[in-house]
Amino acid sequence: MGCATTSVKIASITLNVILAILAFGAIGWIAFNADSESEEFVIAAYITCSIIVVFAFLGIFAAIRESVCLAVTSAVFLIVLAILQIISTCIFLHNLDVKSGQTVVEQAWQHNNLDGLQQKYECCGKSSAQDYILLSQPIPPSCYVDLKPLTANLYLSGCIEKVQSYYEADKQRFIIVSWVLVAFELLCSLLAVLLAVNFRNKQRRMQF
């Protein structure tokens, strides 16, 4: 029984550490892509990931201290959080319209402010560098790798294609990250329940 409890403790601590790392990674990813998401989504994601980190550390602390109360608390809140996250993710995906790359690029083009997009997404013009050539304009340095205007360094893809591909991939990344977090939350809650049972049994044996 003692060996089984130790194995569950180690597994619980390990999975909670991984869960915390994933949540921190999600926070970093959200911060990096905050400009391409709505403010409401960013705030909700920050709050959710922060709560995940808190309860991941609570699970670690419960396993180390062999606390039945903390283990049960961690299990209950992780299950509730996982359920809420499943519901919110399904609702979000149902209502999600992938941001239009064409609209973003067209607006930047009209305001002569395409340099940032061209460097970030490694693209040139709306459809290609031909957009500048057809207007008898010089191809800007932002269309080149490391801003070095050499033919070999020219970005060949247009920004509409690149930006739209990025937004599509961003949606897929969100789906993957969200379900991975849910899976780890459920696993950690299950292990917390097992720990609570083992700790309770251990306490009862020590009374005799």
Disulfide bonds with the S-S distance in Angstrom:
Cys123-Cys159 2.04
Cys124-Cys143 2.11
